[in-house]
Amino acid sequence: MVFAGRTAAAVLLFTLAAAPARAADPIKIGLSGPYTGGSSSMGVSMRDGAKLAAAEINKAGGVLGRPIQLIERDDEAKNEVGAQVAQELINKEKVVATVGFINTGVALAAQRFYQEAEIPVFNNVATGTIITNQFKEPDYDANYVFRNSAYDVLQAGLMVDEALAQGHKKIAVLADSTNYGQLGREDIEKYLATKNVKPVAVEKFNIKDVDMTAQLLKAQQAGAEVILAYGIGPELAQIASGMAKLGWKVPMITSWPSSMQSFIDIAGQNGNGVIMPQTFIEDQTLPKRKAFLENYYKTYGVTKIPTPVAGAQAYDSIYLLAAAIKQAGSTDGPKIRTALENLNEKVEGVVTTYDKPFTAKDHNAISRNMVVFGKVQDGKIVYAKDEDAKNAGVVRVKEKSSN
């Protein structure tokens, strides 16, 4: 019996020694966004930017000796689907973190599940100001929601200040009926109030509306000198086209999504001159940015990114998350969160080089000084201001938070 036991043990040892080494288990990261429907140009750009970053990191050896595996799910830009996706990624796929979210409503519906599970969730496109404030002290001991897009308070302030700098006091505000549009409208009106300016018209429109004549006529009849519009590409394009049909030539300043390919395609020449806040312009002035763009074009067989901001911010979000996992030395959610709040090393991205982008009280990586104005010009987004174009090679670093 002893001999038989020793023989069995020897066979087992030989089998283990002869078996090929098992590959390290991947680090699963959720990738949630709308890859179909009206928001898809943002979602696909976000997804593809994130995939490029993961591939680069894996080629360099991964994180903690393990490859990153992105688990893609289409949230269809629907709140209820986003919530279902979050639960699947957490409970079935066992992700250690998730990046993505294009739509503010989807983010608000989904990220509570990550908060409850103590899993970091990284908004790399959605901009609703409330997103990173949903789980703050004193109601919550720790906040698991992070972001590296320009949130709406920043955009609203920039839009209003630009309108006023151009000498316009009669301002009309048009916003879509979603959480994103209405929260953005609120931010604009609040900021206007600090300047003692009341909009001459405030109008609402719905997703998929194709005729903005009624809203535009009310703004025109109120004497508006400039339009501030909060929405996404297709509907913003209908506003630009509606103004052209009316022969009404006043400046149009929008939230960032007029940089979407859908805006450019639908508005055509009517979109020329529309300006919007941007964290990223598709230029090749910096080596990292040049490499990113060339890799994106080659990998996906395109000559431009459908929504450049979404692709760039998603790319950076993966590098920020990888840096946190490396620093934590773990894929444990609370440890990753703590590392994100206390990143020791700078992280070179294509939007900026991130130097301590987060603190325990500030989970937004982008500050106002990092945002420039883009302009639609013949099918492309270019710098709206000569000074920004001249300084395109300068890395804009986050202003230190007072928190």
Sequence and secondary structure as in RCSB ss.txt:
>XXXX:A:sequence
MVFAGRTAAAVLLFTLAAAPARAADPIKIGLSGPYTGGSSSMGVSMRDGAKLAAAEINKAGGVLGRPIQLIERDD
EAKNEVGAQVAQELINKEKVVATVGFINTGVALAAQRFYQEAEIPVFNNVATGTIITNQFKEPDYDANYVFRNSA
YDVLQAGLMVDEALAQGHKKIAVLADSTNYGQLGREDIEKYLATKNVKPVAVEKFNIKDVDMTAQLLKAQQAGAE
VILAYGIGPELAQIASGMAKLGWKVPMITSWPSSMQSFIDIAGQNGNGVIMPQTFIEDQTLPKRKAFLENYYKTY
GVTKIPTPVAGAQAYDSIYLLAAAIKQAGSTDGPKIRTALENLNEKVEGVVTTYDKPFTAKDHNAISRNMVVFGK
VQDGKIVYAKDEDAKNAGVVRVKEKSSN
>XXXX:A:secstr
 HHHHHHHHHHHHHHHHHS       EEEEEEE  SSTTHHHHHHHHHHHHHHHHHHHHTT BTTB EEEEEEE 
TT HHHHHHHHHHHHHTS  SEEEE  SHHHHHHHHHHHHHHT  EEESS   GGGGGTT TTT S   EEE S 
 HHHHHHHHHHHHHHTT   EEEEEESSHHHHHHHHHHHHHHHHTT   SEEEEE TT    HHHHHHHHHTT S
EEEEES HHHHHHHHHHHHHHT    EEE GGGGSHHHHHHHGGGGTT EEEES  S   SHHHHHHHHHHHHHH
T SS SSHHHHHHHHHHHHHHHHHHHHHTS  HHHHHHHHHT  S EE SS EESS   SS  B   GGG EEEE
EETTEEEESSHHHHHTTTS         
